[in-house]
Amino acid sequence: MDAPVLLILWALGTSLIAADPATSAEKPTEEPVPCSNGCTCLTEYYSIDLGVYCSSRNLTQVPSDIPSSTHSLWLDGNLFPSLPAGAFSHLSSLHFLNLQRGPLCVLDAQVFRGLRALAHLHLERNSIRTLPAAVFQNTPNLASLSLHNNQLARIEERLFAGLSNMWLLNLGWNSLSVLPDALFQDLHGLRELVLAGNRLAYLQPQLFQGLTELKELDLTGNVLKVIKANVFLKLSKLQKLYLAQNQITTMVPRAFFGMKSLRWLDLTNNRLSVIHEETFLGLHSLHVLRLSNNSIASLRAGTFRDLQNLEELRLSHNKIAVLGEWIFDGLGHLEMLELDHNQVHSARMGTFSGLSHVAVINLSRSCFLSLPDHVFRGLSKLHSLHLDKGCLTKITTQAFTGLSGLRRLFLQDNNISVVERQSFSDLQGLQQLDLRFNKISTLCSNTFYGLKNLDYLLLSNNQLRQLPSDALLPLRYLNLKDNMLSSLPAAIPDHMDKLWLSGNRWKCDCSARALREYCIRKPQACPRQVETLAEGDEPHTVVTVYNNITCSSPTSLAGQDLRDVDSTHFKNC
C-alpha cells in the first residue's frame, strides 16, 4: 500500500491490518440472522438481544422459522385459535412472549415446553376458558403472567405450582367465582395480584396465607358481601388493598388486623351501612382510606383512632346526617376530609377536634341551615372549606372563628339571605370568597372586615341592591353579575384586574360618572367581552362572555352601555 494512503488512514484514526492471503479464504463473512417471513427482527440498541415482531399479521399458527436466538417475541393481534404442544420448543433463549389480543381459546399442556428462561408472558385479551394444570410447569422462571380479560371460569389448584419467582399475576376481568384454597401457596415472591372484575363472592382464610411478600392486591369489581376476620392476616407487607365496587355490607371487627404495612384501602362503591369501632384496628401505617358511595348512616367516636398516619379520608356520597363529637379523634395527620353529598344537618363544636393538620374539608351538598358557633375552631392549617350547594340560610358571626389560615371559602349555591356583620373577621388569610347563587339582598358595612388579603370576591346571581364601600378593597377580582345593583361606590381600586357588572339595573346619572370614567380608563379591568373556555359539559369549547353595563335609567339612556354615554351627559355633575 502506498505511503500517502497509509498516512491518510492514520490521520483518520483508522487501523489497517493486512489480510493473510493464506487464511483469508478460509474465513467466510458472517451473515446476519435471517428473520421469520413476514416479521421484523431488531436487535436492541443497548444490548445484543434479538426481538422478533410479528404483531397483527393475521397468522393462524406460530411461524416455524423464528430464529432460535430470539429473546423477545411479539405475536399479539393474530388469529391463533389454539396453540399445540412444543409450539416454541426451539426458542430456549426466549425471555418475553406476547400472545395477547386474539381468539386464542385452547392451550396444550406442553405448549411452553423448552421455555425455561421465559420471564414475561402475556395471554390477556383472548378467549381462554380453561388452562391445563401443567401448562406453566415448563416455565419455572416466570416473573410476570397476564391472563386478564379472558373467559376463565375455573382454575386448577396446582396451576401455579413451582412458580416461586413470579412477582406479578393478573387474573382480572374473567369469570372466576371460586378460587382453590392452595392456588397461590407456591407464589412466595409475588408482589402484585390482580383479581378485579371477576365474580368472587367469598374469600376463604387460607387463600392468601402464602403470599408473605405481596405488596398490592386488587379485588375491585367482584361480588364480595362480607369481609371476615383473618382473610388478610398474613399479608403483613401489603401496602395497597382495593375492594371497591363490590357488594360489601359487613366488615367484622379487626377485619384488617395484621396488615401493619397497609397504606391504601379503597372500599368505594359498596353497601356498607355500619362501621364497627374496631374495624380498622392495627392499621397504623394507613395513609388513604376511601369509603365513598356507601350507605353509612353514622360515625362513632373512636372508629378511626388507630389511624394516626391517615392523610386522606373520603366519606362522600353516604347517608350521614349527624356529626357527633370526637368522631375524627386520632387523625392528627389527616390533610383531606371529604364529607360531601351526605345528609349532614347537624354538627357540634367538637366534631372536628384533633384535626390539627387538616388542609381541605369538603361539606358540599350538606343540609345545615346555619353553622354551629366555633364548629371549626382549632383547624389552624385548614386552607380550603367547601360548603357549597347546601341549605345554608344564614352566616353568623361565630361560624368561622379560628380559621386564620383559610385561603378559600366556597359558599355558593345555598339559600343565604343574611350575612351578619364581621362574619369573616377571623379569616385574615382568606384569598377567595365565593357567595354566588344565593339570596343576599343587603350587605352591611364591615361585612368583609378583616379580609385584608382577599383577592377574589364572587357575588354574582344574588339580589344585591347596594354594595358597601369597604367591599371593594383590596380586591383584584370582583364579580357582581346578575344582581339588582343600580350604582357602585365611587372609590374603585386601580389595582383591580377584573370587574364583572352585567345583568344589573344601572342608573346612569351622576352617581355613575366615576364608574364610567374607571371603565374607560381601564378597559382591561372592565372589558366589554372576553373569550373563555366553557364550563360544564363542553369544557374545551371557547365561548364569548359579555360584560355589558346597561343603563336602566334615565329613560333617554335605557338600553345603552354606560361606556357609550357621551361625556356631556355628566357635565353638570
C-alpha positions as CSV (number, residue, x, y, z in Angstrom):
1,M,0.0,0.0,0.0
2,D,1.3,3.5,-0.9
3,A,2.8,5.6,1.9
4,P,0.4,8.5,1.3
5,V,-2.7,6.3,1.6
6,L,-1.3,4.9,4.9
7,L,-0.7,8.4,6.2
8,I,-4.3,9.4,5.4
9,L,-5.8,6.4,7.2
10,W,-3.6,7.0,10.2
11,A,-4.8,10.6,10.4
12,L,-8.4,9.5,10.3
13,G,-7.8,7.2,13.2
14,T,-8.3,4.1,11.1
15,S,-6.2,1.0,11.8
16,L,-5.5,-1.3,8.9
17,I,-4.1,-4.9,9.2
18,A,-3.3,-6.6,6.0
19,A,-5.1,-9.9,5.5
20,D,-3.1,-13.0,5.3
21,P,-3.7,-14.4,1.8
22,A,-3.2,-17.9,3.2
23,T,-6.0,-17.7,5.8
24,S,-8.5,-15.1,4.5
25,A,-10.1,-17.5,2.1
26,E,-10.8,-20.0,5.0
27,K,-13.0,-17.4,7.0
28,P,-16.2,-16.5,5.2
29,T,-18.0,-13.3,6.0
30,E,-20.5,-13.7,8.9
31,E,-24.1,-13.5,7.7
32,P,-26.9,-11.7,9.7
33,V,-29.5,-13.9,11.4
34,P,-32.4,-14.5,8.9
35,C,-35.8,-13.3,10.1
36,S,-39.1,-15.1,10.0
37,N,-41.0,-14.5,6.9
38,G,-43.4,-11.5,7.3
39,C,-41.9,-10.5,10.7
40,T,-39.4,-7.8,11.7
41,C,-36.2,-8.6,13.5
42,L,-34.4,-6.0,15.6
43,T,-31.5,-6.0,17.9
44,E,-32.0,-3.7,20.9
45,Y,-29.6,-0.8,20.7
46,Y,-28.5,-1.2,24.4
47,S,-27.8,-5.0,24.1
48,I,-27.4,-7.8,21.6
49,D,-30.8,-9.3,22.4
50,L,-32.9,-10.2,19.4
51,G,-36.5,-9.0,19.2
52,V,-38.9,-10.5,16.7
53,Y,-42.1,-8.5,15.9
54,C,-44.9,-10.5,14.3
55,S,-47.8,-8.4,15.6
56,S,-51.2,-8.3,13.8
57,R,-50.0,-10.3,10.7
58,N,-53.2,-12.5,10.5
59,L,-51.2,-15.5,11.5
60,T,-53.1,-18.7,12.3
61,Q,-50.1,-20.7,13.6
62,V,-46.8,-19.9,15.1
63,P,-44.1,-19.5,12.3
64,S,-41.6,-22.3,12.3
65,D,-38.7,-20.2,11.1
66,I,-38.4,-17.8,14.1
67,P,-34.6,-17.5,14.9
68,S,-33.6,-19.7,17.8
69,S,-31.7,-16.9,19.4
70,T,-34.9,-14.8,19.9
71,H,-35.1,-13.0,23.2
72,S,-38.4,-11.2,22.8
73,L,-41.3,-12.4,20.6
74,W,-44.4,-10.3,19.8
75,L,-47.3,-12.4,18.3
76,D,-50.1,-10.2,19.6
77,G,-53.1,-9.4,17.5
78,N,-53.0,-12.6,15.4
79,L,-55.6,-15.3,14.7
80,F,-54.4,-18.3,16.7
81,P,-57.5,-20.4,17.8
82,S,-55.2,-22.8,19.7
83,L,-51.5,-23.5,20.4
84,P,-50.2,-27.0,20.1
85,A,-47.5,-28.8,22.2
86,G,-44.0,-27.5,21.6
87,A,-45.0,-24.5,19.6
88,F,-42.0,-22.6,20.9
89,S,-39.7,-25.6,21.8
90,H,-36.8,-24.3,19.7
91,L,-36.7,-20.9,21.4
92,S,-34.8,-21.8,24.5
93,S,-33.5,-18.3,24.9
94,L,-36.9,-16.7,24.9
95,H,-37.4,-14.2,27.8
96,F,-40.5,-12.3,26.7
97,L,-43.6,-13.7,24.9
98,N,-46.6,-11.6,23.9
99,L,-49.7,-13.5,22.8
100,Q,-52.4,-11.0,23.7
101,R,-55.4,-9.8,21.7
102,G,-56.6,-12.7,19.7
103,P,-59.2,-15.5,19.5
104,L,-56.9,-17.9,21.4
105,C,-59.1,-20.3,23.5
106,V,-57.1,-23.6,23.8
107,L,-53.6,-24.2,25.1
108,D,-51.9,-27.6,25.1
109,A,-50.4,-28.6,28.4
110,Q,-47.0,-28.7,26.7
111,V,-47.3,-25.6,24.6
112,F,-44.5,-23.8,26.5
113,R,-42.1,-26.8,26.6
114,G,-38.5,-25.7,26.4
115,L,-39.1,-22.2,27.6
116,R,-37.3,-22.4,30.9
117,A,-35.8,-18.9,30.5
118,L,-39.2,-17.3,29.9
119,A,-39.8,-14.5,32.4
120,H,-42.7,-12.5,31.0
121,L,-45.8,-14.0,29.4
122,H,-48.8,-12.0,28.0
123,L,-52.0,-14.0,27.4
124,E,-54.5,-11.3,28.1
125,R,-57.5,-10.3,25.9
126,N,-58.1,-13.7,24.4
127,S,-61.0,-16.2,24.8
128,I,-59.3,-18.7,27.1
129,R,-61.9,-20.6,29.1
130,T,-59.7,-23.3,30.8
131,L,-56.0,-23.9,31.4
132,P,-54.4,-27.3,31.8
133,A,-53.0,-27.8,35.3
134,A,-49.4,-28.4,34.0
135,V,-49.4,-25.6,31.3
136,F,-46.8,-23.5,33.2
137,Q,-44.6,-26.3,34.6
138,N,-42.1,-25.7,31.8
139,T,-41.6,-22.1,32.7
140,P,-40.2,-22.1,36.2
141,N,-38.6,-18.7,35.9
142,L,-41.8,-16.9,35.0
143,A,-41.8,-13.4,36.7
144,S,-45.0,-11.9,35.3
145,L,-48.1,-13.5,33.9
146,S,-51.0,-11.6,32.4
147,L,-54.3,-13.6,32.0
148,H,-56.7,-10.7,32.4
149,N,-59.7,-10.2,30.1
150,N,-60.3,-13.8,29.2
151,Q,-63.2,-16.1,29.9
152,L,-61.7,-18.2,32.7
153,A,-64.4,-19.7,34.9
154,R,-62.3,-22.0,37.0
155,I,-58.6,-22.6,37.8
156,E,-56.9,-25.8,38.7
157,E,-55.4,-25.8,42.2
158,R,-51.8,-26.6,41.0
159,L,-51.8,-24.2,38.0
160,F,-49.1,-22.0,39.5
161,A,-47.2,-24.8,41.3
162,G,-43.4,-24.1,41.4
163,L,-43.6,-20.5,40.2
164,S,-41.8,-19.1,43.2
165,N,-40.1,-16.4,41.1
166,M,-43.3,-14.7,40.0
167,W,-43.9,-11.2,41.2
168,L,-46.9,-10.1,39.1
169,L,-50.1,-12.2,38.4
170,N,-53.1,-10.6,36.7
171,L,-56.3,-12.7,36.6
172,G,-58.6,-9.7,36.4
173,W,-61.8,-9.4,34.3
174,N,-62.5,-13.1,33.9
175,S,-65.5,-15.1,35.2
176,L,-63.9,-16.6,38.3
177,S,-66.4,-17.3,41.2
178,V,-64.3,-19.6,43.4
179,L,-60.6,-19.9,43.9
180,P,-58.9,-23.1,45.3
181,D,-57.6,-22.7,48.8
182,A,-54.0,-23.6,47.8
183,L,-53.9,-21.8,44.4
184,F,-51.3,-19.3,45.4
185,Q,-49.3,-21.3,48.0
186,D,-46.2,-21.6,45.9
187,L,-46.0,-17.9,44.9
188,H,-43.7,-16.9,47.7
189,G,-42.2,-13.9,45.8
190,L,-45.5,-12.5,44.5
191,R,-45.7,-8.7,44.8
192,E,-48.8,-7.8,42.9
193,L,-52.0,-9.8,42.5
194,V,-55.0,-8.6,40.4
195,L,-58.3,-10.4,40.8
196,A,-60.5,-7.4,39.8
197,G,-63.6,-7.8,37.6
198,N,-64.4,-11.4,38.5
199,R,-67.4,-12.9,40.3
200,L,-65.8,-13.7,43.6
201,A,-68.4,-13.8,46.4
202,Y,-66.2,-15.2,49.2
203,L,-62.6,-15.1,50.3
204,Q,-61.5,-18.1,52.4
205,P,-58.9,-17.5,55.2
206,Q,-56.4,-19.9,53.6
207,L,-56.4,-18.2,50.2
208,F,-53.7,-15.6,50.7
209,Q,-51.7,-17.2,53.5
210,G,-48.6,-18.0,51.5
211,L,-48.3,-14.5,49.9
212,T,-46.0,-13.1,52.5
213,E,-44.3,-10.7,50.1
214,L,-47.4,-9.3,48.5
215,K,-47.5,-5.5,48.2
216,E,-50.7,-4.9,46.2
217,L,-54.0,-6.8,46.0
218,D,-56.8,-5.7,43.7
219,L,-60.3,-7.2,44.3
220,T,-62.2,-4.4,42.7
221,G,-65.5,-5.2,40.9
222,N,-66.3,-8.6,42.4
223,V,-69.5,-9.6,44.3
224,L,-68.0,-9.8,47.8
225,K,-70.5,-9.3,50.6
226,V,-68.7,-9.9,53.8
227,I,-65.1,-9.2,54.9
228,K,-64.4,-11.7,57.6
229,A,-61.5,-11.9,60.1
230,N,-58.2,-13.5,59.3
231,V,-58.6,-13.3,55.5
232,F,-55.7,-10.8,55.2
233,L,-54.0,-11.7,58.5
234,K,-50.7,-13.0,56.9
235,L,-50.4,-10.1,54.4
236,S,-48.1,-8.1,56.7
237,K,-46.2,-6.4,53.8
238,L,-49.3,-5.5,51.8
239,Q,-49.4,-1.7,51.0
240,K,-52.4,-1.3,48.8
241,L,-55.8,-3.1,49.0
242,Y,-58.6,-2.4,46.5
243,L,-62.1,-3.6,47.5
244,A,-64.1,-1.0,45.6
245,Q,-67.3,-1.8,43.6
246,N,-68.3,-5.0,45.4
247,Q,-71.5,-5.6,47.4
248,I,-69.9,-5.5,50.9
249,T,-72.4,-4.9,53.6
250,T,-70.4,-6.1,56.6
251,M,-66.8,-5.8,57.8
252,V,-66.3,-7.6,61.1
253,P,-64.2,-6.1,63.9
254,R,-60.5,-6.5,63.2
255,A,-61.2,-7.3,59.6
256,F,-57.8,-5.9,58.6
257,F,-55.8,-6.9,61.7
258,G,-52.2,-7.8,61.0
259,M,-51.8,-5.5,57.9
260,K,-49.2,-3.4,59.6
261,S,-47.8,-2.1,56.3
262,L,-51.1,-1.1,54.6
263,R,-51.0,2.4,53.2
264,W,-54.1,2.5,50.9
265,L,-57.5,0.9,51.5
266,D,-60.3,1.5,48.9
267,L,-63.9,0.5,49.9
268,T,-65.7,2.8,47.5
269,N,-69.0,1.8,45.9
270,N,-70.1,-0.9,48.3
271,R,-73.2,-1.3,50.6
272,L,-71.7,-0.6,54.0
273,S,-74.2,1.0,56.4
274,V,-72.3,0.5,59.7
275,I,-68.6,0.6,60.6
276,H,-67.6,-1.1,63.8
277,E,-65.3,0.6,66.2
278,E,-62.5,-2.0,65.8
279,T,-62.8,-2.4,62.0
280,F,-59.6,-0.6,61.3
281,L,-57.7,-1.7,64.4
282,G,-54.0,-2.0,63.9
283,L,-53.8,0.0,60.6
284,H,-51.1,2.3,61.9
285,S,-49.5,2.9,58.5
286,L,-52.6,3.7,56.6
287,H,-52.4,6.9,54.6
288,V,-55.5,6.7,52.4
289,L,-59.0,5.4,53.3
290,R,-61.8,5.7,50.8
291,L,-65.4,4.9,51.9
292,S,-67.3,7.0,49.4
293,N,-70.5,5.8,47.8
294,N,-71.8,3.5,50.5
295,S,-74.8,3.8,52.8
296,I,-73.0,4.7,56.1
297,A,-75.6,6.5,58.3
298,S,-73.4,7.4,61.3
299,L,-69.9,7.6,62.6
300,R,-69.0,6.5,66.1
301,A,-66.3,8.2,68.2
302,G,-63.1,6.1,68.2
303,T,-63.8,4.4,64.8
304,F,-60.6,5.9,63.3
305,R,-58.5,6.2,66.5
306,D,-55.8,3.7,65.3
307,L,-55.2,5.6,62.0
308,Q,-52.7,8.1,63.4
309,N,-50.9,8.4,60.0
310,L,-54.0,8.8,57.8
311,E,-53.7,11.7,55.4
312,E,-56.9,11.3,53.2
313,L,-60.4,10.2,54.4
314,R,-63.2,10.1,51.8
315,L,-66.8,9.6,53.1
316,S,-68.7,11.4,50.3
317,H,-72.0,10.1,48.9
318,N,-73.2,8.3,52.1
319,K,-76.2,8.9,54.4
320,I,-74.5,10.6,57.3
321,A,-76.9,13.1,59.0
322,V,-75.3,14.0,62.3
323,L,-71.6,14.6,63.0
324,G,-71.0,14.0,66.7
325,E,-68.2,14.9,69.0
326,W,-64.7,13.3,68.6
327,I,-65.7,11.2,65.6
328,F,-62.3,12.0,64.0
329,D,-60.3,11.6,67.2
330,G,-56.8,10.2,66.5
331,L,-56.5,11.7,63.0
332,G,-53.8,14.1,63.8
333,H,-52.1,13.8,60.4
334,L,-55.2,14.0,58.3
335,E,-54.9,16.5,55.4
336,M,-58.1,15.9,53.4
337,L,-61.6,15.1,54.7
338,E,-64.4,14.6,52.2
339,L,-68.0,14.6,53.5
340,D,-69.8,16.0,50.5
341,H,-73.1,14.6,49.2
342,N,-74.3,13.3,52.6
343,Q,-77.4,14.5,54.5
344,V,-75.5,16.3,57.2
345,H,-77.7,18.8,59.0
346,S,-76.1,18.8,62.4
347,A,-72.6,19.1,63.9
348,R,-71.1,20.1,67.2
349,M,-68.3,22.3,68.4
350,G,-66.1,19.3,69.0
351,T,-66.8,17.5,65.7
352,F,-63.5,18.3,64.1
353,S,-61.4,18.3,67.2
354,G,-58.0,16.8,66.8
355,L,-57.7,17.5,63.1
356,S,-54.7,19.8,63.6
357,H,-53.2,19.2,60.1
358,V,-56.3,19.1,58.0
359,A,-56.0,21.3,54.9
360,V,-59.2,20.6,53.0
361,I,-62.7,19.8,54.3
362,N,-65.5,19.2,51.8
363,L,-69.0,19.5,53.1
364,S,-70.7,20.3,49.8
365,R,-74.4,19.2,49.5
366,S,-74.9,19.3,53.3
367,C,-78.2,20.4,54.9
368,F,-77.0,22.9,57.5
369,L,-79.4,25.9,57.9
370,S,-76.7,27.6,59.8
371,L,-73.3,26.6,61.1
372,P,-72.8,26.0,64.9
373,D,-70.7,28.6,66.6
374,H,-67.0,27.7,66.7
375,V,-67.5,24.4,64.9
376,F,-64.2,24.7,63.0
377,R,-62.2,26.1,66.0
378,G,-58.6,24.6,66.2
379,L,-58.3,23.9,62.5
380,S,-55.4,26.4,62.1
381,K,-54.0,24.7,58.9
382,L,-57.3,24.5,57.0
383,H,-56.9,26.3,53.7
384,S,-60.0,25.2,51.7
385,L,-63.5,24.8,53.1
386,H,-66.3,23.7,50.8
387,L,-69.9,24.4,52.0
388,D,-71.5,25.0,48.6
389,K,-74.7,23.5,47.2
390,G,-76.3,23.2,50.6
391,C,-79.2,24.5,52.6
392,L,-77.5,27.4,54.5
393,T,-79.7,30.4,55.0
394,K,-77.5,32.5,57.3
395,I,-73.9,33.1,58.1
396,T,-73.4,34.0,61.8
397,T,-70.6,36.0,63.4
398,Q,-69.0,33.0,65.1
399,A,-69.3,30.5,62.3
400,F,-65.7,30.7,61.1
401,T,-63.8,31.6,64.2
402,G,-60.2,30.4,64.5
403,L,-59.7,29.8,60.8
404,S,-56.9,32.3,60.4
405,G,-55.1,30.1,57.8
406,L,-58.1,29.6,55.5
407,R,-57.4,30.6,51.9
408,R,-60.6,29.6,50.0
409,L,-64.2,29.5,51.3
410,F,-66.9,28.2,49.0
411,L,-70.5,29.2,50.0
412,Q,-72.1,29.3,46.5
413,D,-75.4,27.7,45.6
414,N,-77.0,27.9,49.1
415,N,-80.1,29.9,50.3
416,I,-78.1,32.5,52.2
417,S,-80.0,35.7,52.7
418,V,-78.3,37.0,55.8
419,V,-74.6,37.6,56.4
420,E,-74.0,39.0,59.8
421,R,-71.6,41.9,60.4
422,Q,-68.0,40.8,60.7
423,S,-68.8,37.1,60.0
424,F,-65.4,36.7,58.3
425,S,-63.3,38.8,60.7
426,D,-61.1,35.9,61.8
427,L,-60.2,35.0,58.2
428,Q,-57.2,37.2,57.8
429,G,-55.6,34.9,55.3
430,L,-58.6,34.4,53.1
431,Q,-57.9,35.0,49.4
432,Q,-61.1,33.7,47.7
433,L,-64.7,34.0,48.8
434,D,-67.5,32.5,46.7
435,L,-71.0,33.6,47.5
436,R,-72.6,33.2,44.1
437,F,-76.2,31.9,43.6
438,N,-77.6,32.9,47.0
439,K,-80.4,35.2,48.0
440,I,-78.3,38.1,49.5
441,S,-80.0,41.4,49.1
442,T,-78.1,43.6,51.5
443,L,-74.5,43.6,52.8
444,C,-73.8,45.7,55.9
445,S,-70.6,47.8,56.2
446,N,-67.9,45.7,57.9
447,T,-69.3,42.5,56.4
448,F,-65.9,41.9,55.0
449,Y,-64.0,43.4,57.9
450,G,-60.6,41.8,58.4
451,L,-60.2,40.3,54.9
452,K,-57.1,42.2,54.2
453,N,-55.7,39.5,51.8
454,L,-58.9,38.9,49.9
455,D,-58.3,38.9,46.1
456,Y,-61.4,37.2,44.7
457,L,-64.9,38.0,45.7
458,L,-67.7,36.3,43.8
459,L,-71.2,37.8,44.4
460,S,-73.0,37.1,41.1
461,N,-76.5,35.8,40.9
462,N,-77.8,37.3,44.2
463,Q,-80.3,40.0,44.8
464,L,-77.9,42.8,45.8
465,R,-79.3,46.3,45.6
466,Q,-76.3,48.1,47.0
467,L,-72.7,47.3,47.9
468,P,-70.8,48.8,50.9
469,S,-67.7,50.8,50.0
470,D,-65.4,48.5,52.1
471,A,-66.4,45.6,49.9
472,L,-64.1,46.9,47.1
473,L,-60.8,46.9,49.0
474,P,-58.3,45.3,48.4
475,L,-59.8,43.2,45.7
476,R,-58.3,42.2,42.4
477,Y,-61.3,40.3,41.0
478,L,-65.0,41.2,41.7
479,N,-68.0,39.5,40.1
480,L,-71.3,41.3,40.6
481,K,-73.1,39.9,37.6
482,D,-76.9,39.3,37.7
483,N,-77.9,41.3,40.8
484,M,-80.2,44.3,41.2
485,L,-77.5,47.0,41.6
486,S,-78.0,50.5,40.3
487,S,-74.8,52.1,41.4
488,L,-71.3,51.3,42.9
489,P,-69.3,53.2,45.5
490,A,-67.1,55.9,43.9
491,A,-63.8,54.5,45.2
492,I,-63.0,51.7,42.8
493,P,-59.4,50.5,43.4
494,D,-57.0,51.0,40.5
495,H,-55.3,47.6,41.1
496,M,-58.5,45.7,40.1
497,D,-57.8,43.1,37.4
498,K,-61.4,42.2,36.5
499,L,-64.7,43.8,37.4
500,W,-67.9,42.0,36.1
501,L,-71.0,44.1,36.1
502,S,-73.5,42.8,33.5
503,G,-77.1,41.9,34.4
504,N,-77.8,44.8,36.8
505,R,-80.1,47.8,36.7
506,W,-77.6,50.6,36.3
507,K,-78.7,54.2,37.0
508,C,-76.7,56.3,34.5
509,D,-76.9,59.6,36.4
510,C,-74.1,61.5,38.2
511,S,-73.7,58.5,40.6
512,A,-72.4,56.5,37.6
513,R,-69.8,59.1,36.5
514,A,-66.9,57.5,38.5
515,L,-67.7,54.1,37.2
516,R,-67.9,55.2,33.6
517,E,-64.5,57.0,33.9
518,Y,-62.9,54.0,35.5
519,C,-64.1,51.6,32.8
520,I,-63.0,53.9,30.0
521,R,-59.6,54.4,31.7
522,K,-59.1,50.7,32.4
523,P,-60.7,48.7,29.7
524,Q,-58.6,45.6,30.6
525,A,-60.2,45.6,34.0
526,C,-63.7,46.2,32.8
527,P,-63.8,44.5,29.4
528,R,-66.8,44.6,27.1
529,Q,-66.4,40.9,26.3
530,V,-63.9,38.0,27.0
531,E,-63.2,34.8,25.1
532,T,-63.0,32.0,27.6
533,L,-63.4,28.2,27.9
534,A,-66.9,27.0,28.6
535,E,-67.9,25.3,31.9
536,G,-69.9,22.1,32.3
537,D,-70.4,19.5,29.6
538,E,-68.2,21.2,26.9
539,P,-65.1,22.4,28.9
540,H,-63.0,22.7,25.7
541,T,-65.4,25.0,23.8
542,V,-64.5,28.7,23.6
543,V,-67.4,31.0,24.4
544,T,-67.8,34.7,24.5
545,V,-68.7,36.2,27.8
546,Y,-70.2,39.8,27.7
547,N,-69.8,42.4,30.3
548,N,-72.4,45.0,29.5
549,I,-73.1,47.9,31.8
550,T,-76.6,48.6,30.5
551,C,-78.4,51.7,31.6
552,S,-81.8,51.2,33.2
553,S,-82.4,54.9,33.7
554,P,-82.9,57.7,32.8
555,T,-85.3,56.7,30.1
556,S,-83.4,58.6,27.4
557,L,-80.4,56.2,28.0
558,A,-82.2,53.0,28.7
559,G,-80.6,50.1,26.9
560,Q,-77.3,52.0,26.2
561,D,-74.0,50.9,27.6
562,L,-72.7,53.3,30.2
563,R,-69.3,53.4,28.5
564,D,-71.0,54.7,25.3
565,V,-72.8,57.5,27.0
566,D,-71.4,60.9,25.9
567,S,-69.4,62.8,28.4
568,T,-71.6,65.8,28.0
569,H,-74.3,63.9,29.9
570,F,-72.2,64.3,33.0
571,K,-71.1,68.0,32.5
572,N,-73.3,69.3,35.4
573,C,-72.2,66.6,37.9
